[in-house]
Amino acid sequence: MAATAAWWLVWPLEYMKSQVQGQYGQPMPILARLRLTIQQRGGFFGLYRGLLPGTIRSFLANGTSMVVMQFAQRKVSELGLRG
């Protein structure tokens, strides 16, 4: 939950990074692209485009990582490899 909440906080920056990396439209400075995105995508909340798929991905990736880590720790303990 904490990782997903942190992801929500930085999502607008991630969205703008993707816009710049993908070179969508004309090449322009980041602040100009930010203003244009806000104007064309419905205001500030336009910066949160794609948040639902990102949230689902975060839950799946973080949840899977936790399950695999628990399994690995159990196996290390069973094999007596803990010091």
C-alpha positions as semicolon CSV with decimal commas, in nm:
position;residue;x (nm);y (nm);z (nm)
1;M;0,000;0,000;0,000
2;A;0,282;0,242;0,088
3;A;0,458;0,190;-0,244
4;T;0,135;0,251;-0,436
5;A;0,056;0,565;-0,234
6;A;0,404;0,697;-0,307
7;W;0,353;0,615;-0,675
8;W;0,033;0,823;-0,675
9;L;0,224;1,122;-0,538
10;V;0,485;1,117;-0,812
11;W;0,254;1,004;-1,094
12;P;0,238;1,349;-1,264
13;L;0,619;1,354;-1,282
14;E;0,622;1,000;-1,420
15;Y;0,358;1,096;-1,676
16;M;0,560;1,399;-1,789
17;K;0,878;1,188;-1,807
18;S;0,697;0,946;-2,037
19;Q;0,576;1,234;-2,253
20;V;0,930;1,369;-2,290
21;Q;1,086;1,025;-2,352
22;G;0,821;0,938;-2,609
23;Q;0,866;1,277;-2,777
24;Y;0,491;1,315;-2,821
25;G;0,424;1,617;-3,041
26;Q;0,678;1,894;-3,084
27;P;1,007;1,891;-2,892
28;M;0,970;2,146;-2,610
29;P;1,096;2,224;-2,261
30;I;0,940;2,028;-1,974
31;L;0,753;2,327;-1,826
32;A;0,602;2,416;-2,163
33;R;0,495;2,053;-2,207
34;L;0,348;2,055;-1,856
35;R;0,141;2,367;-1,931
36;L;0,026;2,224;-2,264
37;T;-0,073;1,893;-2,105
38;I;-0,274;2,069;-1,834
39;Q;-0,452;2,282;-2,095
40;Q;-0,528;1,999;-2,335
41;R;-0,598;1,708;-2,097
42;G;-0,858;1,859;-1,866
43;G;-0,658;2,050;-1,609
44;F;-0,440;1,920;-1,329
45;F;-0,612;1,580;-1,321
46;G;-0,504;1,526;-1,681
47;L;-0,160;1,460;-1,534
48;Y;-0,304;1,149;-1,368
49;R;-0,390;0,984;-1,698
50;G;-0,312;0,610;-1,681
51;L;-0,319;0,598;-1,301
52;L;-0,551;0,294;-1,281
53;P;-0,332;0,064;-1,496
54;G;-0,026;0,191;-1,305
55;T;-0,194;0,113;-0,974
56;I;-0,288;-0,238;-1,085
57;R;0,069;-0,296;-1,203
58;S;0,205;-0,169;-0,872
59;F;-0,014;-0,402;-0,667
60;L;0,073;-0,702;-0,884
61;A;0,448;-0,633;-0,895
62;N;0,483;-0,548;-0,525
63;G;0,258;-0,834;-0,415
64;T;0,447;-1,083;-0,627
65;S;0,778;-0,955;-0,495
66;M;0,662;-1,002;-0,136
67;V;0,544;-1,358;-0,200
68;V;0,871;-1,453;-0,375
69;M;1,079;-1,293;-0,098
70;Q;0,891;-1,487;0,172
71;F;0,939;-1,811;-0,021
72;A;1,311;-1,744;-0,066
73;Q;1,357;-1,662;0,303
74;R;1,177;-1,982;0,404
75;K;1,396;-2,190;0,171
76;V;1,715;-2,028;0,302
77;S;1,607;-2,107;0,658
78;E;1,514;-2,467;0,568
79;L;1,854;-2,522;0,407
80;G;2,030;-2,385;0,715
81;L;2,199;-2,106;0,523
82;R;2,111;-1,833;0,775
83;G;2,400;-1,727;0,989
